C-alpha cells in the first residue's frame, strides 16, 4: 500500500460539470444557456435596462457599526440608492435535489419556530441545560419583556443562507428570522429573467413563484387574532430610505396590503389603529420589516422613530399579531448553531437534515481552546453585532487582539469553519466564468409547518476581508435566480392564480373539528374491526384446545397479545379464557374493547352526521345489537360469542364499504382513510410483537445469523395472528407448509401489495395526506412517513431477521475518518426483531401525533369565569 500522505483537499464543488466533464443533471436540460452564439453583453444590458425601468435598487450601509455593537435601527446610515445587479445565468438545480433541500429547509424552519416558542415560553432548553443561558441572554435579539407572552404571529417567515461543501452537501451559513429580506428581490429576478430568456423559460417549465406569494397573503390573513373574522393587515417599513425599501414595497404591492410607517400607526384603547383620512381603522396583523427593538420606543428602544409606542403591551394582550413576532431576532444568533443537533433531537425528536457550519461556542472551555488553537483556520464571529474576523487573513498582532477579546468575554464569540463555496457559471464582462455563490431560501408558515419558495435569491460571493463590521442581508454583489428543472415537477395551472381565495375559504369538511372526528372515526372503526378479528381467531384456537388455557399455551399467548393491544391489564381473578374473550367484546368501560371502540366511533360519527350516509347508522346499530345479545347470553356460551363476533365484523365491514364507495374524496375522507391506515399499521405491528417476538424472548429463544430460531414460534399462534391480519390465505398460496418468522415479517411488514401490511399503510398515508388541499410535501408527517418507508422494505426486514440493523449504516468517508474497530459478536436476531417492531410502533404513534398537530388542532373552548368546577372529559373522539 502506498504510504504517502493524503492527497490535496478537494476543490470547490462544481455546480455546472461533474468530475467526468459531463453536465450536471439540471444543466443538461438547459444546455441552450451555454451556447457560444449567445451574446451575453446584450443580455446583460437588457437585464440592467429592465431593472432600471422598475427602479430596482438597494442602499448600502455607510457607517461602520461600533466594535461590538449592533446596527442602528433607524436606517439613517445608508447611502444613495444603487442599481440592483442580476446575473444573466441562473442557478440551476434538478427537482430531485431540490426536494431534498426543501425538506431540510422546512425542518429547519420548524426547528427555529420550536426554539422561539421554548425560549419565550417553557424555557426547557435553558432549564435542562441544553442551551447555556449566556448564549441566549448575550444576544440583543432576546427581548425579556416578551417572555411569557403568547404571540399569535410566531415565526411567520424565515430565511436560510446556505452553501455547498466540496462533497456537494448543503450547509446553513446564516439564518434570517428578524425580518427576512430578499423575497421581493427574488420575485423581481424571476420576472426579469423570464423575459430575457423568454423562449427557454417557457420550454423549461419551471415551478412558478406566484403561488408562494399568494399563499403568503393567505397566511398573513390567517395570522390575525382568533376572534377577528376579517383581519386587517399592514406592512410596516422603516421608510423609503431603508436599505431594502424596494423589497418591502414590492411585497406590499404584491400582497395587496398597505405599506405603512410607524408614524402612521397609533395605540389607543388597547388596540393598534391606522390613521386614515381623519379617522382610525383597526389593525390586526403587522407584517414588520423593522427591527424588533425599534418597534416600541416605550418599552424596547427609547428614542426610536420607527415603531409605535405601546405596541409591546398590545402584543402581550393578544390584540394584534406581529409577524415575525417580536423577539425572533434571537434565532439569528450564530451561537445557537453550535447546539443545532441536540436542540433538534430535544424539540423535534428527529435528526437534523440540513446541518449548519461546524461551530464552536467559546463560552465552553474545550470549544474556546479549539478556536484559540485553530485560529489561523477559522472564522470568528461576535454573536451580538455579527462582526467577523477571518483567521487566515489576520496578522499576528490582530490574532493576539482577537484572543484577548475571546478571553475577556468568551460567551459573546463563536468560531466557525469557513466553507469553500461551490462555483457556478457567471457572466463577467460578457464571458462565462465560474464564481462562488451562496443561496438564500425563504419559507412561510403554512398551518403547523412551512412552505418553501421554489426558488431563491442567489448571490455571487466576493473574496473575504480580514474583518467585516457585521452581516448585511444585501451586499450589492451580482445576484442570481434559482431555476428548478426536472420532469417530475408538479404541473401548474392557471387555476392556482386564485389560490388565495381557496386558502381562505372554508367548508364543513375543512373545519378542524370535522377533520378530527373523521380521523378518529377511521381509527376507531379499524380498531374495533382488528380486535374482533383477533378475538375470533383466539376463540378458534381455544375451541381446538378443548377450551383449555394453560400458561405458555397458544391461547395464553394470544390473550396476552389481546390485552397488550387493548392497553388493559390482564385479570388475575381466575376467569376463564372464554369469559376474558367475552369481556374484550362487550365491556364498554375498558379501554380498547370492541364495545368501547364502537361507542367512540358512534360519538365521532355524531359530530359529522351531515357528512355521512344514513346507512352508517344502520350498520352501527347492527353491531351494537349483536353485542347486546351477547351481554344477555350466558357468560360461558361459546357459540353466542362466535356469532356476536361474526355479526359485529360483518357490520364493520359494511361500514368500511359505505365510506369507501359512497363518500366524496374530500379532505374529511382523506383524514378518515388516514386514521384507518395508522390504526391498521399499529395493530399489525403490535400483533407481530406480542404474538411471537416477546413470547420468544420470555422463553429464552435465540437465533443464528440466518434468522433460524432456536425455539420455533408456535404454529397455532402464528396461524392465528395471520388469520387476524387477513393474510393467512396469501401466505399459504405463496409459501405453503408451516409459517416461518421471516416469511411472516415479509408479508405483514414489507409487502407493498398486501393491503394489511405496514408498507402498504405507509404508502396509503402518503397518498391520503398528499391529496389534502394545499398539503405540504415536506412537513413533519411526510418526513416521518418517508423514514418509515425506508424501514419497511423487504431488504430492511431481511436484515433485521438476520440480526442486522434495518438500514445500512453510512460508509466511512474516503479519507478514513471512521477508525477501524474490532469485529464484535452480533446481537441475538430475536432481540433485533423485537426492537425493530417496538421502534416501528413508536414511529407510528409519532406519525399519528404529527397528523393531529398538523391538521387536527382545535382551538380551546371558551369557559365562563364563574364556572369553577372541573368537568371530566367527555367521550369524544380524541385520544388514543
N, C-alpha and C positions, 0 to 999 in steps of 0.2 A: 504493500500500500504506500502511496506517495505520502511522505511525512511533511511535505511543505505545508505552511500555514494556510489559513482560509484565504480565499480569493478576495478581490476587492468588493467593497459594499455594492449592492445592486444600485443601478442608477434609477432615476425617477421613472415612474410608470408612464408609459406612452399611451395616451387615450386614442391615438389615431391608428397606430400599427402594432400588431402582435410581434413577439420576438422573431418569428419566422419571416417577417416582412409583409405579411398579408394585412389587409384592412381589418380592423376590429369589427365585430358584429355591431350593426347600427350604422357605422360609417360606410360599410359596404352597400347599404341601401340608399345612401346619399352620395354616391361617388361622383355625381354631376357637380357637386360643390368643389371638387378638386380638379376640375378640367382646366387645362392650361389656357384654353381660349377665353376664359372669363377675365375681364378687365376689372381688377379689384379696386383700382383707384377710382374708377367711375362709380362702382358700387358704394365705396366709402363716401364719396361726395353726395350721392343720392341719400344715403342714411343721414349724413350731417344736415342736409337741407331739410329733410322731413322732421328731424328733431328740433331744428331751429324754428320751423313753421309752427310746431306745437309748443314752442317755448319751454322745452325740457331742460332744466338747469339744476344745479346744486350749488350750495355756498360752502366753501371750505372754512375751517376754523382759522383764525388769525392770531389768537392769543394762546401761548403755551400755558397749560394748567400748572398750578403750583406743584412743587415736588411730589407731594403725596396727597394732594387734594383732589377733588373731583371736578368735573366740568361745571361751569356755571350753568344755571338752569334757565337763564333769561335769553339765551341765544343772541346776545348782543355782540359777541365777539366773532362774528362771521364776516367774510369779505363780500365783495360784489359777486353776483351770480356768475357761475362758469358754465359753459356748454356741456351737456351730458354727452358721454362718449360710448359708442356702441360698436363692437367688432362685427364686421360683415359675416364672419364664420361663427355659427352657433356651436355650443357644446352639444355632443350627441351621445345619448345612452340608448341601449336597447331596452325594450319594455320589460323583459325578464329581469334585467339587472335593476331597473327602476323599481319593480315591485319589491325586491328585497330591501333596497334602500328606503323605500316608502314605509315598509314595515318597521324598520329601525327608527325612522323619524317619528312615526306615530307613537311608538312605545316611549321614546324619549319625551315627547310632549306629555304623555300620560304620567310619566315619572315626575317631570317638573311640576305638573299640577298637583300630584300627591305630596311632593315635598312642600309646596306652598301651603296646602291645606294643613299639613302637620306643623310647620313652623309657626303658623298663626292660630293653630288650634290645639290639639292634644300635646304637641311637642314631644312625641315619643322618641324621635331621633336624638333629641337633646337629653331627655331623661334617661334613656337606655345607653347613652354613651356612644351611639353610632356616629354622631357628629360632635366634635368638640365645640363648646359654646363660643369660643373665640372666633371660629370660622364664621359663625353667623353674626354674632354681635359686633364683630370688627368690620362688617360691611355696611356702607352707608345706605344701601338699599333696604335694610331691615328696619321697618317702621314700628317701633314699640307701641305707639298709640293705637295701632290697628290689631294688636294681639288680642285674640278672643272675639274679634268682630267677624261675623259671618257675611262675607261679601258675595253677593249673588253673581257678580261678574266673573270672579275667579281668574284663572289663566285662560283668557279667550283666544289669544293669538300668540304663537311662539315662532321664533326663527332660530335656525341652527346653521352655523357656518361650518362646512365640512371640507375635507380634502382627502386625497388618496395617499396611502403609503406606497413604497416601492413594490410591494406584493399585490397591489390593487385593492386593498381593503380600505373602507371609508372610516375616517376618524373625525370626531367633533372637535373643532378648534375653538369655538366660542358659541355662546347661547345668547339670544336676544329675547328678553321677556319683559323689559321695562315698557317699551313702546316700539315693537319691531318696525324697522324701516326697510323699504325696498319692494314691497309687494306691488305698489303702484308703478315703480320703475320697471319691474319685471313684465307687467302687462304692456307697458308702452314699448319695451324692447320687442315683444312678440308682435305687436301691431305693426311696427316699422318693418321688421324682417319679413313678415308675411306679405308685404307689398314689394319689397325689394327683390325677394325670391318668390314671386307670386306663383309661377308655374310649378316649381319644385315643392313649394309649400303645399299646394293642392295635391300633388302626387304623393307626398309623404304621409298625408292623412294623419297628422299628429293629434294627440288629445288636445281639445280646445281648453283654454283657460277660463272662458267666460263663466261656466257653471260654478267654478270656485268662488268667484266674486258674488255671484247670485246667492250661493249658499252662505257666504259671509254676511250678506244683508239679512237673510232669514235668521241666521244665528244671532245676530245683533238684536233683532226684534225679540227673539225668544229669551234673550238675556235680561229682559226687564223684570221688575219686581213681580212676584207671582200673582198679586192681587190686581195688577193693571191689565186690562183686556187689550188695549191698543197702545202699546208703549211708544213714546216719542223719543227718537234717537238723535243725538247731535255728535259731531266730530270736533273734538277740542284740539286746537292748534296753537302753538306759541305765536303765530302770526306770519305775515308774508316775508319777514326777514329770517325765518327759521332756516337752518341749514338744509333741510329737506322739505321745504314748503311745497314743492311740486308734488312730491309723493303724497302728502296729506290732502292737497286739493284734488288730486286725481282720484283718490279713494272716495272722498266725499262726493264728488261728482258721479263717479261710477255707481256708488251705492245709493245715491239719491237722498242723502241726509244733509242738513245744513252744516256748513263749516263755521265754527264759532270760536271766538277767543274768550279768555277768562272774563274780560270786562263786559261781555255780552250776557253773562250769567249772574244770578244773584240767589242767595239762600234766604228764604222767608217762610215762616210758619212750618219749619221742619222739612221743607222741600226745596228742590232746585228749580229755578224758573229761568226762562229765556226772555230777555227783553225784546219786545216786538211791537213797533209802531204804537208806543204809548201804553201797551198792555203787557201782561205777563202770560206766557204759555208754559205749561208744566214740562219738565224734562225728566225722563225716566231712565234713559241709558246714555252714558257719556263714553264715547269711543275716544280715549285720550291719546294724544301724541305729545304730551307734556310730561316731563319727569315727575314722578310721584311727589317728591318733596316740594315741588313748585306749585302743586295744585291747591294748597291751602296755606295762605300766609298767617292764619290764626293759630294753627297747631303744628304745622310741619316746617315751613321755612319763612320766618318773618321777612317781610320786605318783598316777597315775590309778587310780580305783577302779572303772572301768567295764570293764576288759579282763581279760586272762588273762596272767599272767607266763610268758614263754617262747613265746607264740603265734607270734612272728615266725620263730623257728627252726623250729618245726613246719611253718610255711608254706614256708620255704625247702626243707625236706626233701620236700615234696610229700605229707605225711601227712594234711593237711587242706586242704579248699578253702574259702576265704573269699570270699564274694560280697556286694557288689562287692569285687574284690581290693584288698588294701592298696596304697595309692598312687594309686588312681583319682581322688582329690580334686584332683590337679594339672590334670585335664581341665576343671575348673570355672573355671580361670584365664581372666579376660577378655582377658589379653594374647594368648592363642592365637587369638582371633577376628581379630586383625589379619593373621594369616597363613593363614586358613582356605582360601582359594582355592588357593594354591600347595601347601599341605600335601595337599589333596585330589588334585591332579594328581600329586604325587610318590608318594603312598601308594596311591591307588586308580586312578590313571591315567584319571580321568574328571572332567568339570566338576562343580562344587558346585551341587546342585539347590535347596538351601534355604539362602540366604546368611544371614550374621549382620548385626547392625547395623554400619554403617560405623565402623570402629575404627582408632585410631592409637596405636601403642605409643610412648611418649615416650622410650624408650631410643634411638630413631633421631633424628638431628638434625632432619631435614626434618619428621618427624611431630611432634616436640616444638614446632618453630616453628609448625606449623599449629595445634596445640592452643592454644599461647600466644596466637596472633593471633586465633583464633576462640573464645576462652574464654567470651565472653558468649553463645555459641550452643550450646556443647557441655556434655555431662556428663563429669565426670572421676571415675574410679574407682581405688581402690588395689587392686592385684592380690592382695595378701595378705589384707587384712581384709574387702574388699568395700565399705568405706566410700565413699560417693559425694558429690559436690558438683555441684549443678545450677547451671551457669554463669549462666543468665539470672536466677536468683534471688539471686545473691551480690551483696553490696555492694562498693564499690571496695576497701575495706580487706581484705575476705575474699578477693577475687580476688588481691590482691597477696600475701597469705599463701600462697594456693594456688600461685602462681607460684614462690615461694621453695621450697616443698616439691618442686615439679617439678624445679627446677634442682638441688636438693640430692641427690635420689635419683630421677632420671628413669626408671630401669628398673622402678620399682615402680608406675608410673602409666600409665593409658591414657585417651585421650579418645574419647568415643562420641557419635554423632549421636543426639539424642533422637528417639524415634519417636512421632508423633502417632497414637495408637492408634485403631483403628476403634471404632465405637459399636454397641451392641446394645440392644434393648428390655429394660428392667429395671423391677422393681416397687419403688416407693418411696412409702411412706405410702398404699398401696392404689391407686396410679395408675401407669400405664405411662409411663416416661420413658426417655430414652436416656442411656447412660453408657459410657465407655470400658472395655475389658476386655483381659485377656491370657489366654492358654490354655497350659496345661502338658500336653504329651503324654508318654506313658510307653511304653517299649519294653523287651522282654525278649529275651535271646539265644535263638534257635532254630536249632540247628545252627551254621552259619557265618554266618548272617545274623541278623536281628532281626524280631520281630513287634510291631506297634504295637497298643496298646489302642484299639479302635474307639470312642473317646470321649475324655474327658479332664477335667481339672479347670480350669474357667474361674474367673476372679476379677475382680470389679469393681475397677478401679484408682482409687485416690484421687489427689487433686492432689499433685504432687511437693512435697517440702520442700527447703529450701536445702541441707541436709546430712542424711544418714542414716548411722547408725553401722555398718551392714552389711546384707548381704542376709538376708532371712528367708523361708524356704520357705513359711510360712503367716503371713499378716498379720492375719487376723481380719476382713477385709472380706468382704462377701457373695460367695459362690461360685456357680458355675453348672455344670449338667450339659451335656455336649455331645451333641446328638441328630443322628445322621447319617441322612438320609432320602433316598429315591430308589427308582425302580422297578428299578434294576439291582443291588440289594443281593442278596448270596447268601442262599439260603434256609437257615434254621437249623432243626434238628430236635432232638427230644428225645434222639436217639441221641448227640448231641455232649455230653450231660451226663456221659458216662462216657469222655470223650476222654483222660483221664489214663491209663487202662489201655491204650488204644490206642497212646498215645505211648510208653509204657514197654515194652510188649510187643514182641518181635522175632520175626521169622520168617526163613527162609533167604533169601528174596529181598530182605530189607531189610538184610542184613549188608553193610557197605561193600565187603568183598572181592568178594561176589557181584555187587553193583551195578557195581563197577569192571570185572569180567570181562565182564558183559553189555554195558556201554558200549563196551568195546574190541572185543568180538566184532562189534558192529554196525559200528564204524568199519573194521575190517579186512575184513569181508565187502564193504562198499561200496567200499573202496579197491581190492580185488582185482578186483571187477566193473568199475569205471571204467577201470582200467589195461588190462584185457583188451579192453574196447571200443575204447580208443584204439589199442592195438596192432593190432587187426583193421582199424580204419579207415585207419591208416597203411599197413598191408600192402596194402590195396586200392588206395591211391594209388600205392604202389610198383609194383604189377603194371601199372597203367595207364601208368606212366612207363617201362615196359620194364626194370624192375629197376635203373634208373639214378638215382643221387642226387648232384646237383651242388650246390655251395654256393648258398644262397638259393632252391633249388627247393622246391616244396611238401613233398616228403619230408623235406628238410633242416630246414624249419621245424617240421614235426610231430615229428621226432626231438628237436629242441631242446626242444619243449614236453614231450615224454615224459620226458626226463631231468630237466627242471626240476620236473615234478610228482612224480617219484620221489625228488627231492633227491639225485641222484647225478651226479657229473661225467661228461660225455660223453667216451668214449675217443678218443684221437688216434692210435691204432695202425694206422689204415687199414683197420679191419674194415668189411665191407660192411654196408649198411643192413639186409639180411635177418638177418645174424648179430646185429646190435645188437637187432633186434626179438626174436629168439630169446632173447637174454640177459635181456631185460625180462620174459620169461615164465618161464624155468626156473632162473635163478640165485638160490639161497637166501641167499647171503652178501651180496647188495647190497640196501641199504635201498629199500623201496618197490616192489620187483618183485612180480609175481603170486605166485611161489613163496614169497617171504619173507612176504607178507601172508597166504597160506594157512597157513603154519607158525604164525604168530602167532595167526591165527584159531583153529586147532586147539588151541593151548595155552590160549587164553582159554575155549574151549568145554569143555576138560577140567576147568577149575575150577568149572564149573556143570553138570556132567554130569547131576546129579539134576533139573535144571530143563528138560532138553531131551529131545526125542523121539529114539528110536534112528535114525529116518530121517536125522537130521542127519549122522550118521557115514557113512551110505551115500553121500550126495551129496558129502561132502568127500572120501571115498575115490575117487569117480569123477573129481573134479577132479585129485587127485594122480596117478591112473593116466594121465590124459591128458598131464600134464606129463612123467611118467616116460617115456612112449613117445616124446615129442618129444626128450628128452635122448638116447635111444638112436638116434634117426634121424640122418641125415647133416646137418651144420650148415647146408647150403645147400638143404635140401629145403623149398621154399616151400609145397607142398600140405600137408605134415605140420604146418607151423606154423599154417596156416589151420585145419586140422582140430583141432589141440590147443586153439587159442583158442576155437573154437566149442564144443567139448565142455566146456571149463572154464567158459565163460559159461553154458551150459545148467545145469551143476551149481550154479553160484552163484545162478542164477535160481530153481532148485528150492529151495535153502536159504532164499531170501527168501520163497518161498511157504509153506514149512513154518513158519517163525517167524511169518509174518503170519496164517496160518489156524489153526494148532494151539496156539499159546501163549496162556496166560491173560494178560489185560492187567493184570498186577500191576506193582509198581514196577520189577522186573527188566526186563520187556518195555518199559516206558516208557523206561528208560535205553538199552536196545538200539536202540530206534527213534530216540532222540536221537542216538546215535552214528552211525547211518546218515545222519540228516539233516545233521549237522555235516560229515561227510566228503563227502557229495554236494555240498553248497554250496561247500566248499573246492575240490573238484576242478573244478566248473563254472567258478568264478571264475578259478582258475589256468589252465584250458584257454583261456578267452577272452583272458586277459592274454598268455600265452605263445604263442598261435597267431596273434594279429593285432596287438595294440597295441604290444607290444615289437618284433616284426619291422618294423612300420611305422615306428617311431621310429628303428630302426637304419638303415632305408633313407632317412631324411630326409623322411618324409611329413609334410604339414601338412593342415589342413582349414579350411574357411571357417566363417562364423557359422551356416550351415545344416547343418553337420556333413558336408559333402561333402569327401571326402579327395582330396588331390592325387595320391596313389598308391593306387588302389583295392586293397583286400585281394585276395589270391589266392583265386580262387573255389574251387579244389580244396581249399585249406586250410580255408576256412570250411565247405564242404560236409562235409569230414571231421570237423571239430570238432562240427558239429551232429549228424552221424551218431553220433559217440562219445557225445554227450549225449542221444541218442534223441529228437531234436526235428526232424530234417530233414523228415519227412513233414508234421508240423504246419506248418512254415514254407512248404513248397510249397503246401499247401492254402490257407494264408492269403494269401501274398504272390505265389507263383508266380515265375517268372523267376529272375534272379540274386540271391543274398542280399546285402543291404546291412548295414553295421555297425549302424546304428540299429535296424533290424528284428531283428537277431540279439541285440543287447543287450536289447531289449524282451522278446523271447521267453525268453531264458535267465536274465535277471536279474529282471525286474519282473512277469512274467506270473503272477499267483497261481493260475491254473487249470492251469498247466503243472507236472506233478509233478517235473520236472527243474530248475525254476527256483530261484533263490536265494530269492525272495519266498515260494515255496511251502515251502521248507525252514524259513524263519524261522517261518512260521505253524505248521508241523509241530512244531517245537521248543517253541513257546509252549504248544501243546496238550499235548504229552507231559510237560513239566515241570509244567504246571498240574494234571495228573492224579496227580502223586505224592502220597502220603498227607501231609496237613497241609503242603502245599507253600506257601512264602511267595509272595506276589504282587508283592512289591517288592524282592526280593533282587537281588544283582548280576547273575546270569544274566538275570533278567527285564528289568532296566534296559538291559543291553546288547542284548538282542533287540528291545526297543522302539525303540532307536536304529537298529538295522539295518532294522527295518520302515519307518522314515521314509526311509531311504536307498535302499530298493529299490522305490520306487513308479515307475509309468510316468512321472510328472512329473519325478522326480529323474533318471531315465535320459535323458529328452529334454533336460533342461538340460545334463547332462554332455556329451551328444553335440554340443551347440552351443557347448561351451567355457565353460559357466557352472557355478557351484557347484551341487552336487546339491540343497542346501537353500537356500531364500530367506533371506538374512541378515536379522536383526531390523531393523525400520524404526527410524529415529531418532525420539525422542520428540517430542511436540508442541512442547516448549519449544525444540527445535533444539539439543539437546546435542551432536549429531554435526555437526562442521563440514563444510561442503560441500567436496568435493575435485574437482579437475580430472579429466575422464574419461581413463582410460589404456587403451591397447590391450589387448584380451582375450588370454588365453593361447591357445596352439595347442590346438584341441579334441582332437587326438591325445594330447597330454600330459595333458589333463584326463581322458580315458578311462582312460589307463594309471594315473594317480594314483588315480582312483576305484576301479579294480579292485584295486590294491595295498592301498588302505585297507579295502575290503571283506574281502579275505583276512586282513589283520591283525586286523580286528574279529572275524572268525570264529574265529581262533585264540584270541583273548581270551575268546570265549564258551566254547570248549572248556575253557580253563583255569579259568574261573569255575565250570563244571559240576563239574569234578574237585574244586575247592576246596570247593564247597557240598555235594556228595553222595557223593564217592568217596574221601575222605581215609581212608587206612588208618593204624592205629596202627603205630609202628615195631616191628619184630620183635625179641624179646629175643635177646641173644647171650651165651654164656658168656664170662666174663672171661678164661679161659685160651686162647680161640681168638684168636690174634694175626694169622694170615694173612688178607689181604684176599681175598675171593672175588669173582669177576666177576659182574656182574648176570646173572640168568637170562633166558630168552627169554619173560618174562611179557608180559602184555597191556598194561602201562603204557607210556607214551611215545608220541611222535609217529612 
